[in-house]
Amino acid sequence: MHPMKDQITHPGRIEKIGEFKVEVNILAQSACSSCHSKGMCGVAEMENKIVEVWKPQDFKYEIGDEVVVYMKKSLGNKAVFYGYLYPFLIMLASLIVLISITGNEGLSALVSLTLLVPYYFAIYKLKDRLSKTFEFKIK
């Protein structure tokens, strides 16, 4: 198996070095166009994005150094499920149930959209736990 095949990689530049974490400015690249997840990836849509990376024990970089950050591709797919698929399923299921109960399409659509607020609030509250799951590493 090719080592890069199971990873999502992005070139970047070190912006800040903390005691435990490093902030890396991910630079937009044309390689995103060949990625199968490009339509759903927040990194592909932005010019630059700052990501936090746990500082490895053998850290030997300085601010301004060019690095490559990576994440397992399976974690990228998992992020797509949490960010897009699950909310879509919540909205679709609630819309179908509410239309069948109330018969009012407008009200059902409004309530279905409103149900996304607690979902994304929960995701926000769990961001520290999720950041440990969806972590970038430096090559």
C-alpha positions as CSV (number, residue, x, y, z in Angstrom):
1,M,0.0,0.0,0.0
2,H,1.3,3.4,-0.9
3,P,1.8,5.5,2.3
4,M,0.3,8.7,0.8
5,K,-2.8,6.9,-0.6
6,D,-4.4,6.5,2.8
7,Q,-3.7,10.1,3.9
8,I,-5.0,13.6,3.2
9,T,-2.0,15.9,3.0
10,H,-1.7,19.7,2.7
11,P,1.4,21.8,2.5
12,G,1.7,24.6,5.0
13,R,3.8,27.1,6.9
14,I,4.4,27.2,10.6
15,E,2.8,30.4,12.0
16,K,3.1,29.9,15.8
17,I,4.8,27.5,18.1
18,G,3.3,26.9,21.5
19,E,4.3,24.6,24.4
20,F,2.1,21.7,23.2
21,K,0.7,22.8,19.8
22,V,1.8,24.3,16.6
23,E,-0.3,26.5,14.4
24,V,0.2,25.7,10.7
25,N,-1.2,27.9,7.9
26,I,-2.4,25.5,5.2
27,L,-1.9,26.8,1.8
28,A,-4.4,26.2,-1.0
29,Q,-3.1,23.8,-3.7
30,S,-4.2,22.5,-7.0
31,A,-3.9,18.9,-5.8
32,C,-7.3,19.4,-4.1
33,S,-8.9,19.2,-7.5
34,S,-8.0,15.5,-7.7
35,C,-9.2,14.6,-4.2
36,H,-12.5,12.6,-4.1
37,S,-13.7,14.6,-1.1
38,K,-13.0,18.1,-2.5
39,G,-16.7,19.0,-2.7
40,M,-17.2,18.5,1.0
41,C,-13.8,19.5,2.4
42,G,-13.6,22.9,4.2
43,V,-9.9,23.1,3.4
44,A,-10.4,22.9,-0.4
45,E,-12.9,25.8,-0.3
46,M,-10.6,28.3,1.5
47,E,-7.5,30.1,0.4
48,N,-5.7,29.7,3.7
49,K,-6.7,28.0,7.0
50,I,-4.9,27.7,10.3
51,V,-4.9,24.2,11.8
52,E,-3.6,23.2,15.2
53,V,-1.2,20.3,15.3
54,W,0.1,18.5,18.4
55,K,3.8,19.2,18.7
56,P,5.8,16.0,18.2
57,Q,8.5,15.1,20.6
58,D,11.2,15.3,17.9
59,F,10.0,18.8,16.8
60,K,12.8,20.6,15.0
61,Y,11.0,23.3,13.1
62,E,10.9,27.1,13.4
63,I,8.3,29.7,12.6
64,G,8.1,30.2,8.8
65,D,9.3,26.7,8.0
66,E,7.4,24.8,5.2
67,V,5.9,21.5,6.4
68,V,3.3,19.0,5.3
69,V,0.4,18.3,7.5
70,Y,-1.6,15.1,7.2
71,M,-4.6,13.2,8.4
72,K,-5.8,9.7,7.8
73,K,-8.2,9.7,4.9
74,S,-10.6,7.6,6.9
75,L,-10.8,10.4,9.5
76,G,-11.6,12.9,6.6
77,N,-14.5,10.7,5.6
78,K,-15.7,10.5,9.2
79,A,-15.6,14.3,9.4
80,V,-17.8,14.5,6.2
81,F,-20.3,12.2,7.9
82,Y,-20.4,14.4,11.1
83,G,-20.5,17.7,9.2
84,Y,-22.8,16.9,6.3
85,L,-24.4,13.4,6.1
86,Y,-25.8,13.2,9.7
87,P,-27.3,16.7,9.7
88,F,-28.8,15.9,6.2
89,L,-30.4,12.7,7.6
90,I,-31.7,14.5,10.6
91,M,-33.3,17.1,8.5
92,L,-34.7,14.7,5.9
93,A,-36.1,12.2,8.5
94,S,-37.7,15.0,10.6
95,L,-39.1,16.6,7.5
96,I,-40.8,13.4,6.3
97,V,-42.2,12.6,9.8
98,L,-43.4,16.2,10.4
99,I,-45.1,16.5,7.0
100,S,-46.9,13.2,7.6
101,I,-48.0,14.3,11.1
102,T,-48.9,18.0,10.4
103,G,-49.5,18.1,6.6
104,N,-48.0,21.6,6.7
105,E,-44.9,21.7,4.5
106,G,-43.7,25.2,5.5
107,L,-43.9,24.6,9.2
108,S,-42.3,21.1,8.8
109,A,-39.4,22.6,6.8
110,L,-38.9,25.3,9.4
111,V,-38.9,22.8,12.3
112,S,-36.5,20.5,10.4
113,L,-34.1,23.3,9.9
114,T,-34.4,24.3,13.5
115,L,-33.5,20.8,14.6
116,L,-30.0,21.4,13.1
117,V,-29.3,24.1,15.8
118,P,-29.0,21.6,18.7
119,Y,-27.0,19.2,16.5
120,Y,-24.4,21.8,15.6
121,F,-24.4,23.2,19.1
122,A,-23.6,19.7,20.4
123,I,-20.8,19.4,17.8
124,Y,-19.5,22.8,19.0
125,K,-19.6,21.6,22.6
126,L,-17.7,18.4,21.7
127,K,-15.0,20.3,19.7
128,D,-12.3,19.5,22.2
129,R,-13.1,15.7,22.1
130,L,-13.5,15.8,18.4
131,S,-10.2,17.7,17.9
132,K,-8.4,14.7,19.5
133,T,-10.1,12.4,17.0
134,F,-9.6,14.5,13.9
135,E,-6.0,15.6,14.5
136,F,-3.5,16.7,11.9
137,K,0.1,15.6,12.2
138,I,3.3,17.1,10.8
139,K,5.5,15.2,8.4
